[in-house]
Amino acid sequence: APPLRDDRRGELLYTTHCIACHSDQVHWRDKKLATDWKSLQSQVRHWDKFSELGWTDDDIAAVARYLNVLHYHYPTPD
């Protein structure tokens, strides 16, 4: 099967592995840890390692892009 488009893959990974512990509130709270594109990717990477998901760099980028489009709207380098 062809790989999922990046935006769909990010959504699938997030809803499968992250949504159980996250509500929308975690992304817009005042004390959010993701304050720009780089820190958003760092937070996704941190929770990937913490949860021992074994995501690739592409998976981490896909989830970060999904969250950025949905919640953060930070400028991205690409």
C-alpha positions as CSV (number, residue, x, y, z in Angstrom):
1,A,0.0,0.0,0.0
2,P,1.3,3.5,-0.7
3,P,2.3,5.6,2.4
4,L,-0.3,7.9,3.8
5,R,-0.1,11.5,3.0
6,D,1.9,13.2,5.6
7,D,-1.0,15.2,7.1
8,R,-3.1,12.0,7.4
9,R,-0.2,10.1,8.9
10,G,0.4,12.7,11.6
11,E,-3.2,12.7,12.5
12,L,-3.3,8.9,12.6
13,L,-0.3,8.6,14.8
14,Y,-1.5,11.3,17.1
15,T,-5.0,9.9,17.5
16,T,-3.7,6.4,17.9
17,H,-1.0,7.1,20.5
18,C,-1.4,10.5,22.1
19,I,-5.1,11.5,22.4
20,A,-5.7,9.2,25.3
21,C,-3.6,11.5,27.5
22,H,-4.1,14.8,25.7
23,S,-7.1,16.9,25.3
24,D,-7.3,20.1,23.2
25,Q,-6.6,22.0,26.4
26,V,-3.0,20.8,26.5
27,H,-2.2,22.6,23.2
28,W,-3.6,26.0,24.1
29,R,-2.9,26.3,27.9
30,D,-1.0,29.3,29.1
31,K,2.1,27.2,30.2
32,K,2.5,25.3,26.9
33,L,6.0,24.0,26.3
34,A,5.9,24.3,22.5
35,T,6.4,28.0,21.8
36,D,7.7,27.7,18.2
37,W,8.2,25.1,15.4
38,K,11.5,23.8,16.8
39,S,10.2,23.3,20.4
40,L,7.0,21.7,19.0
41,Q,9.1,19.1,17.2
42,S,11.2,18.7,20.4
43,Q,8.1,18.0,22.5
44,V,6.8,15.4,20.0
45,R,10.3,13.8,20.1
46,H,10.3,13.8,23.9
47,W,7.0,12.1,24.2
48,D,7.8,9.6,21.5
49,K,10.9,8.5,23.6
50,F,9.0,8.7,26.9
51,S,6.2,6.5,25.5
52,E,8.7,4.2,23.7
53,L,6.8,4.4,20.4
54,G,9.9,4.1,18.2
55,W,8.7,6.7,15.7
56,T,11.0,7.7,12.9
57,D,12.1,11.3,12.2
58,D,9.4,11.4,9.5
59,D,6.8,10.3,12.0
60,I,7.8,12.9,14.5
61,A,7.7,15.6,11.8
62,A,4.3,14.4,10.5
63,V,2.8,14.6,14.0
64,A,4.4,18.0,14.6
65,R,3.0,19.3,11.3
66,Y,-0.4,17.9,12.2
67,L,-0.4,19.7,15.6
68,N,0.9,22.8,14.0
69,V,-1.9,23.0,11.5
70,L,-4.5,22.1,14.0
71,H,-3.4,24.2,17.1
72,Y,-0.2,26.2,16.9
73,H,0.2,27.9,13.5
74,Y,4.0,28.5,13.9
75,P,6.0,29.4,10.9
76,T,7.9,26.3,9.5
77,P,11.1,26.2,7.5
78,D,9.5,24.2,4.7
